[in-house]
Amino acid sequence: MPEQTNQAEQVVAANVKLTPVGQSDQLVSANLSTINVVQGIACLDFGFIEPSVLASVALALRQGKAMPENLEGKLVVRVAMGLDVLQRLTQQLQQLLQGLRGAPGMKE
């Protein structure tokens, strides 16, 4: 029977320069995100709903009114990535959030 070895995954740092295409270097604002997995690909959608719309919905709910059936927003960007890339992104976000703990404006 062949011997099985557990090799730890090695992390290698590399300097990568990303060249913008079109307007991909322009900042966009998102206040909504959703994620779906289809055939091993994670599809992340980032959207934007006007803050005034969100505030009016919150006010209506506090007043006991019904939640609107639909809210209108804009799809800012859709990103598709493999699950391995999603896992690395999750690790990077966790590290970032741990580093930001206690920073002004961060909620626990």
C-alpha positions as a printed Julia matrix, in Angstrom:
108×3 Matrix{Float64}:
   0.0    0.0     0.0
   1.55   3.37   -0.96
   2.41   5.7     1.86
   0.19   8.78    2.13
   1.75  12.04    3.16
   0.0   15.17    4.26
   1.73  18.1     2.64
   0.79  21.49    3.98
  -0.33  23.92    1.33
   2.46  26.38    0.71
   1.62  30.05    0.4
   3.87  32.04   -1.89
   3.78  35.83   -2.11
   4.23  37.37   -5.53
   4.11  40.95   -6.75
   1.31  41.14   -9.3
   0.57  44.22  -11.38
  -3.0   44.39  -12.64
  -3.53  46.49  -15.74
  -6.96  48.12  -15.97
  -9.23  47.34  -18.9
 -11.8   49.93  -19.93
 -12.98  51.66  -16.76
 -12.15  48.78  -14.42
  -9.86  51.01  -12.35
 -12.74  53.34  -11.41
 -14.11  52.96   -7.89
 -17.73  51.94   -7.58
 -19.89  52.01   -4.47
 -21.85  48.97   -3.3
 -24.06  48.55   -0.26
 -25.52  45.15   -1.14
 -23.94  41.82   -2.02
 -25.23  38.38   -2.93
 -23.45  35.15   -3.79
 -24.59  32.07   -5.71
 -22.65  28.94   -6.62
 -23.34  27.33   -9.98
 -21.34  24.33  -11.22
 -18.36  25.05   -8.96
 -18.21  28.75   -9.83
 -19.08  31.41   -7.27
 -20.98  34.36   -8.71
 -20.73  37.47   -6.55
 -23.11  40.33   -7.33
 -22.47  43.76   -5.83
 -25.27  46.29   -6.02
 -26.28  49.71   -4.85
 -29.6   50.82   -3.4
 -30.05  54.53   -2.73
 -29.59  55.18    0.99
 -32.79  57.26    1.05
 -34.73  54.21   -0.16
 -33.22  52.06    2.59
 -34.03  54.73    5.18
 -37.66  54.99    4.03
 -38.05  51.19    4.19
 -36.59  51.14    7.72
 -38.97  53.93    8.77
 -41.97  52.14    7.26
 -41.06  48.93    9.1
 -40.71  50.81   12.41
 -44.19  52.24   11.8
 -45.56  48.73   11.31
 -46.1   49.07    7.57
 -45.5   46.16    5.21
 -42.13  45.6     3.59
 -42.19  46.53   -0.13
 -42.34  43.49   -2.38
 -39.41  44.75   -4.47
 -36.69  47.34   -4.07
 -35.04  48.91   -7.08
 -31.27  49.0    -7.17
 -28.42  48.88   -9.64
 -26.09  45.97  -10.32
 -22.65  47.54   -9.88
 -20.51  44.55  -10.8
 -20.78  40.77  -11.16
 -17.68  38.7   -10.46
 -17.3   34.99  -11.2
 -14.54  33.03   -9.48
 -13.57  29.47   -8.75
 -14.2   28.13   -5.28
 -10.45  28.05   -4.58
 -10.23  31.79   -5.31
 -13.31  32.37   -3.15
 -11.61  30.52   -0.31
  -8.5   32.71   -0.61
 -10.68  35.82   -0.72
 -12.45  34.67    2.45
  -9.09  34.22    4.19
  -7.92  37.67    3.08
 -11.15  39.29    4.29
 -10.9   37.54    7.66
  -7.3   38.74    8.08
  -8.3   42.27    7.11
 -11.22  42.33    9.54
  -9.08  40.96   12.36
  -6.57  43.72   11.73
  -9.34  46.33   11.8
 -10.85  45.19   15.11
 -11.13  48.12   17.42
 -10.68  50.63   14.58
 -13.04  53.63   14.63
 -16.28  52.88   12.78
 -15.97  49.08   13.04
 -18.94  47.23   14.53
 -18.34  44.14   16.65
